[in-house]
Amino acid sequence: MPIQAADNESQATHKRIDDVRLYINGEFVNAKSGAMFENVNPFTNEVNNLVAEGRQEDMNKAVAAAKEAFEHGLWGKMKVEERMKQINRIADLIDEEIEEIAFLESLDTGLPISQTRKMTARAAENFRFYARMVQTKLHGESYLVNDEFINYTVYKPLGVVGLITPWNAPFMLETWKVAPALATGNTVILKPAELSPLTANKLAEVIDKAGLPKGVFNVVHGFGETAGDALVSHPDVKAISFTGETTTGSIIIKNSADTLKKTSMELGGKSPLIVFDDADLDRALDAAVWGIFSFNGERCTANSRVFLQKNIKDQFVEALKERVANIKVGDPMDPLTQLGPLIEKEHFNKVKQYIEIAKEEGCEVVQGMVPDEVKVGNFVPPTLLLNAKNSMKVCQEEIFGPVMAVIEFETEEEVVAMANDVRYGLAGYVWTNDIKRGHRVAQAVEAGMLWINAQNVRDLRIPFGGTKDSGIGREGGHYAILEFYTEPKVIHVAIGEHHIPQFGKKK
């Protein structure tokens, strides 16, 4: 994607980006209707570029290309070693493009560039990890039954899979799905979030340059109600992997039922971070601040509810206030920026409305500062909701912004009950130097992932996903390649003369 900048102009506000087209059957093409939509910069609220709006006819074309590539192409039939060379080639090309990808991600989403650089490096590792995983873990089992049978399993790709990805950390999350889907031999339709199309288009350029066969990877931009629904309802799509908001996930599951698709849903969260009075408070403070104010607070695993034991609450709150006052808010292209603008004006207004609701519910609201020179952007300052109660709306609903609710507790039993009294169950964090208590609480909190005395550190080998309204299924590790992107096939081989009933044979 060529980028031109006028001399001596701000990199963040005056870059001009080429319009984005669909990528179908190895070619960048316009939408059949010719329709396009505006892609708006969250820092300036000016238009970055135009994006082709894929609709049902475009999705049908992409699915047909992917089906042809799977059924009659070389991808799924290729020797594993050859396919993994191409997967690793994608990773190498991502490494060569880290700076441009990081820039496009920040331009598109408002995420600070210091964070998008790290996420781009993680995206390359997603491909390398699954290249290794397929070569070492994608194998079946075998069982000898007396001297009569050997029964064994093999894992086969599904066919055409649909991947629907969100606008927060889009490039890393896209590759997290694309890498295992391709590595296991499937063909892919990616429907990225309409609010963050730039790095999805860049991924298409990278994969095109890597030389994958036509139709193996396709990108259809567009809106959920049209492009997304066409993907979900298409009978030739065998599975849908979705990351996003819980209500949308529920709709996708319902719409997938008619064609009996496999589905994997990584949905919303309202994750608790629990600090007991014996914890290392300095480290817990670092983790609590990073966990909600990094990624502009737009992360599903954010610790948006912080539970503080009564006798350390005041001390911890004073430290939180000091941190919030010092968080650097500003231009996402500035490497010193820690908090950038929210993705779009509508979401910005939604988050601000939750803060007003918090005031009405009785919270004391403490906020950092947004510099005057950047107020044209969608900036919500880092925000603390003090004196919060777990029953409040702002403690029950996902805000998805830089907003931390602080809740007091006294006993272990009380805090576990409050942590679980919410519809979500994605992640949780426990800070205590009583390791027995740490394990007890981690096992008692209803969430798919818990960290004890740690921030949200990701390990690709372990399952990622939640319980309750936070999702169904798991991504990561062998869970992706063995449980979602492939199907087991059982082969029974007779090696002896076992008994077969002889119905109808005359004696």
Secondary structure, DSSP 8 states (H G I E B T S, - for coil): --EE--TT--HHHH-EE--B-EEETTEEE--TT--EEEEE-TTT-SEEEEEE---HHHHHHHHHHHHHHHHHSSTTTS-HHHHHHHHHHHHHHHHHTHHHHHHHHHHHH---HHHHHHHHHHHHHHHHHHHHHHHHH----EEEETTTEEEEEEEEE-SEEEEE--SSSHHHHHHHHHHHHHHTT-EEEEE--TT--HHHHHHHHHHHHHT--TTSEEE----IIIIIHHHHH-TTEEEEEEES-HHHHHHHHHHHGGGT-EEEEE-----EEEE-TTS-HHHHHHHHHHHHHGGGG--TT---EEEEEHHHHHHHHHHHHHHHHH--B--TTSTT-SB---S-HHHHHHHHHHHHHHHHHT-EEEE----GGGTTS-----EEEET--TTSHHHHS---SSEEEEEEE-SHHHHHHHHHSSSEESEEEEE-S-HHHHHHHHHHS--SEEEES------TTS-B--EETTEES-BSHHIIIIIISEEEEEEEEE-S------TT---
